[in-house]
Each structure stands twice: as structure tokens, then as C-alpha cells.
Amino acid sequence: MGLGDWFSTFNGNLLIADGGTITARYKNLTRRLNTDYWTTTSDTSHSLYVGSYGRNTATKAISDVDMIMQLPDSLFGQYSNYKGNGQSALLQAVKKSVEKTYATTSIRADGQVILIPFNDGITFELVPAFLNKDYSYTFPDANNGGTWRTTNPRPEIEAIRTRNASCNYNLIPLCRMMRAWKREWVVPISGLLIDTLAYQFIENYQYRDKSYFYYDWMCRDFFKWMAEQDESQEFWRAPGSGQYVWGKGLFQYKAKRCYNIALEAINYEMANPKREWSAKRKWREIFGSDFPS
């Protein structure tokens, strides 16, 4: 098994194994809310995967599946004029609807979302929202007395998809590999920030259109690029939407450490004779047991 096969296998190991279960739940939720709010039993209309699952950068370690459910515009006026916290009332109403389908699940409304946990460790985070003319969404935030907020996930999804295609489909694997690094090293960085940084990095990366055979260099160079990010920077701009992506802590130090480990791995790869076992051990130190031994 050569270098390209190592990274091909690694990326295969990161794929979500049971996407059918996620799809079935998503369709059940969509059908339920369409039945109650749109007088249709469609299991696809008015709903949208968002978050890492929507951007296709999630891995098998996913614990949260984010979805938006569009509601009729008439409800916005109803809950905007609600006496008291209309946003909280809307979330509670949607929660009661969901409970008709998942009555035994410990569902709760939490600030901005309906949390629907399942016994396999995956929680659906459902955001009821209203579609705006520019295809952004207005959604309720029940915190601090209630307010309306805006999110714009479609341009983010499209930006990741477009750039992934333009760089020989290497962006999404990079995002997924860095999620494995985040998990293994307990890095204080959100999934959206990983995707944002990877999106920026790969735009002008000299090997962006190469094969798995270059993934060792791509990971090495991305670690170096992350390590050189300004530690005083508080936020970045999301691909497509330009929305703020706030930092959760300093990731630069752990990126620098893994850059140095990647250098060791590549030195083992290039040794004469090659020291493949030692190289793979170093990559597993970075990415964990999903990297082939």
C-alpha cells in the first residue's frame, strides 16, 4: 500500500457509514412539519440540511445534524406580535409538532433550535425559520426576552461545493481530515472555522489539483498555514455568505506541533530505504486510529 492508498483509505474511514438513517429522520421531520404547517405530506419540501452535513464536510464522528425548516410567512407576523416572548412560543409550538412523530425522544427547545436526540448519539438541531427574498432565513432566538436573527447558509454550501470542484475535489477531504485532527488533539476550533480556513488556504495552493499522493504535503502545508494565523484575530468570514465565524480559542499552537510531526512523517516517507511504518505511526499521532496502520 503506497502513500496515496494510505490517504485514500484514511478518507474512506472518515465517511459517514449510515447516512440512510440520517436521511430517514430528516424526511420524517420534514413530513411532520409540512403536514402541520403547509398541509402537504412532502418529505423534502421547505427543509434544508445546513451545518457540516449540509456542506458535506461532516465525518462519521458527527454528533449534530443541523437542518432548517421553512415556515409560512403568516406565522412570522403572528409570533412577532405575540404578547411576551413570541420566539419562545414559536419554538414550543414546533417542538409539540415534532413530538407527534418522535414522542419518546427527549426533545427540548433550546434558545434558537429544537434539539431532537437519538439513542445512537446523533442529535438533530432543527431551526424553524422564514425565507427572505434574498434566500437568507430569519429565525427565532428566545434568549434575553426574544429577538429575530438572520442566517444565510445557502451561499456557504454553494461556495464549498464550487471550490471543491475547482480543486479536483480536494477541499472536502481536507475539511474532513482536519476534523479528525480536531477530535484527536481536542483543538478549540469549530467545524465552520475549519471549513473557512481550508477554503481560504486551498484557493491558491500549488498542489490543489493533485491526487491523494500529495495529501501528505497538503496536510503539512495547511498545518503550517494555520499555525501562522494571527493569534489576535477574533473572527473570520465564512465562504459565500461572509458571515462572522468566531474563534473558540487558539488553535495555532497545536497546528504548529502537528506541522512538525508531519515533517517527521514525510522524512520517514522519503528516507532511503523508506520507513513506511514509522511514517504511518506519525500520521496516526496526528489523525488517530482512522489513519491506516
N, C-alpha and C positions, 0 to 999 in steps of 0.2 A: 504494500500500500504506500503510494507516494504522497508527497506534500499536498497536492491538490485533492487527493482522496481523503486525507485527514480532515480538511476543512469542509469538504462536501459531506462527509459523514457527520461531522460536528453540527453543521447546519440542519441536516436531516433530523438529528436527535433533538433539535430545538423546536421542531414543528408541533403544533397542537394536534394531539392524536385523536381526540374525539370532538371534532368540530360539529358533527351531526347533532350531538346533544345540545350544544350551544345554539345551533340553528333552530332546533325544535322548541327550545324555551323562548327564544326570540319571537318565533312565529306565534306561539301560544299567547305571549303577552300582547303582541300586535293585534291578534284576532280579538282578544278580550276587550282591549281598549277601543278598537274600531267598532265592535258590537255596541258598546255602551255610549260612545261619543259620536260616531259617524254613521250609525245604522247600516253598517256593512260588516260582513264576516271575513273580509280580506285579511290574510296573514302577512301581507307585505306593504300595503299602502300606509302612508303617513309616518312610517318609522324609519330610523336611520341608525346603523352602527356608528359610533364615534369612539374616541379614545384610541388606544393602541390596536384594538381589534378592528376598528374602522379604517385605520391607516395601514393595516396588515403587517404591523411590526411586532405584534404580540408573540410570545413563545408559549410552550406547553406549561410553564410555571405561572401562567396568568391566573390571577385571583379575582379580578374585577372585569366584567364586561359592561361597557357603557353604551347606552342607547338613548336616543331622543324620540319621544312620541309627540307628534304634532297634534294639537287640539284645535277645535273650531274657534275662529276669531271671536264669536259671540261670547265665549267664556271669558275672554280677556276683560271685556267690559264688565261682565258680571262680577268677577273677582277683584277687579280694580276698584269697584265701587262698594266692595264688601265692608260692612261695619266691623272694624277690628283688623286682624291680620289676614287679609284675603289670600296672600301667598300660602300661608299655612293651611288655610281652609281648602285651597285647591289641591295641595299635596295630600291632604287627608282624604279628599274625595277620590283622587286617583288611586290611592292606597286601597280604599274599600273596593274599587273596581277590580284591582289586581287580585285581591283576596278571594274573589269569586272563582278564580282559576287555581290559585295556589293557597288554599285555605289553611294548610298545615304548616306553611312556611312562616318563620318569624319575621314578617315584613314590618318595616318601620319607615316613617318619613323622617329624613334627617337633613334639615336645613334647606338643601336645594334638590335633593334626589329622593326617590323611593328605593330603599335597599331591599333586595329580594335574595336572601342567602339560600344556597342549596347544600345538601349534605356531602357533596364531593369537593367542597371548599371554594366553589365559584360563587360569587355574589354579583347579581345583575344590579347595576346602578341606572335606574330609569329616570330620565328628566322629562317631565311634561313641559311642552313649550309651544310657542306660537310662531308661525313662519312669517318673517318680514319680507318686504318687497325685494330686498337685495339677497334673499335666501339665507340670511342670518336668522337666528332664533332669539326670541325673548322668553326668558324662563323665570320662575319664581324663586326668590330667596327669602325664606321665612325668618331668618335671623334678624335680631335687633328691630323687631316690630314689622318687618316685611318690606321688601322692595323688589323691583324687577331688574333683571340683568340681561346682558346680551352675550351670545357666543356665536362663533362663525366657523364651524368645523369643516364645511364642505371644501373651501379653498385649501385647507391643510391636507385633507385627504387627497385632493387632486394634485397638489404640489408634490407630495411624496410619490404618488403614482407616476407623475410625469418625469421627475428627476430619476426615479428608479429605472424607468425605461431608457432614459438617455445615457445612462452609465452602465449599460449591459446588465441591468438588474442586480447591481451590487449594493445599492443603498439599503434595501430592506434587510438583506443578510447582515450587513454591518450593524444596523439598529438592533437586530436580534442577538448578535454576538455580544454587543455591549450590555444588553440586558442580563446575559449570563454572567458577565463581569460584575455588573452592579450587584447581582444576587450573591455571588461568591465572595466579593470583597465588602459587602454591606456599604455601598457607596451612597452618600447623600445626594441623590440626583433623581429627578422624576423621569418617567418614560418619555414624556413630551420633550424634555430638555435633551435627552439622548438623541431623539429623532431630529430635533432642531440643530444640534451641533453636527450630527452626521450629515445632515442635508447641506449645511454650510461647507463642511470640510470637503465633501466629495465633489462639489461643483467644479473645482479647478485641480483636483488631484490627478497627478500624471498617470496613474495606473487605474483610473476609474472604470475603464472599459475592458480590463483584463479578466482572467479566469480565476478559479479557486486557487490556482498555483501561485497567485500573487497575494492571497489573503493574509499571509504572514506579514508581508511588508505593509499591507493596508492597515492591519491592526496595530503594528508597531508605529506607523506614522500618525495614525489617529490618536493613539495614546500620547504621543509627543505633542500633537496639536492641542489636545485637551489640557495637557499639563501647562501649556503656555498661555492659556486663557487668563485674562486679568482677574485676580482674586478679589478685587474690589467691585467687580461688575455684579449688579443685583438682578438683572433680568436680561433676557434675550428676546428676539422677535420670532414668533412661530412662522414656519413656512406658509406661504399663501395668504393667511389671514393677517399676519403682522401683529397678532395679539401678544400681550406680555406673557413670557414664560419665566416665572420667578425661580431663582436658585433656591435650593433647600439646604445648602451647606457647601463646604469646599471639597470639590471632587478632584482638584488638581494634584494634590499630593499622591493619592492612590493611582491616578493616571501616570504620574511620573515613575512610581515604583513599578508599575506593570510595563511601562516602556522599557525600563532597564531589564526586566525579566524577559520581555520579547526579544531584546538584543541578545541575551544569552541563548534563547531558543534558536534564533537564526544562526548564531555562531556554531551551535551544535549541528544544525542542518548543513552548514557549508564546510564543516570540518572534513579532513581527508585522512582516514575514511570517515563517512558520515556517522554521526552519533544520534540516530533517529530516536532511540528510546529516551535518551536524555532530553532531546528537543521536545518530544511529546509530554514528558513529565513537566517541563517548564510551561507549556501551553495549558496543561491541566491545572497548574498552580494559578494561572490567570483565570481560566474559564470554568474550572470544576470538572466533575466526572462526566459531563456530556461530551467532553473532548475525548476522542478515542485514545486508548492506552496502547 
